[in-house]
Amino acid sequence: MKIFVSIVITVYNRENYLAAAIKSVLAQTWSDLELLIWEDGSTDRSVEIANEYAQHDQRIRVIAAKHTGIAPAIHGAVAATTGDYIGWVDSDDILAPTALEQTISILNNHPKVGLVYTDYQLMDEQGNLHGIGQRCQIPYSKERLLVDFMIFHFRLIRRTVYEQVGGGAIYRLSR
């Protein structure tokens, strides 16, 4: 079975980082994807940058919305996707080229796993790496998962799991 993946980038005033985030998604070794960029009413050039990439790659869709904040933006963006798996990439992040392939492999090979998240490395504005992030060093504990909030970096979830927990739970919890 071929898995189709939806990647979501929500962006608000990230013109200095957005192109690198988009390029990192497009450079994935797993290429059967849609990239939905939800432009959350930026006042900088973010929407223009997103639209420039969309003109050159049919996998990209841009939705320009009024500014509502991160939780409603994620909810709206996910609702506009069609993939079997949904991934979030922050607009100032860069994915390793095999990030999708590796996280998809885990979901494909472990049907009882509903969410996969990755470690992250710290990077300065010049692109220099400074090692694994502090939250990668917290031992996993399902009791501490939300308290330590370990999954703020790249995450991939089965659409069925997202819908099972209410689909908009992220949005509703933030109200």
Buried (B, 14 or more C-beta within 10 A) or exposed (E): EEBEBBBBBBBBBBBBBBBBBBEBBBEBEBEEBBBBBBBBBBEBBBBEBBBBBBEEEEBBBBBBBEEBEBBBBBBBBBEBBEBBBBBBBBBBBBBBEEBBEBBBEEBEEEEEEBBBBBEBEEBEEEEEEEEEBEBBEEEEEEEEBEEEEBBEBBBBBBBEBBEEEEBBEBBEEEE
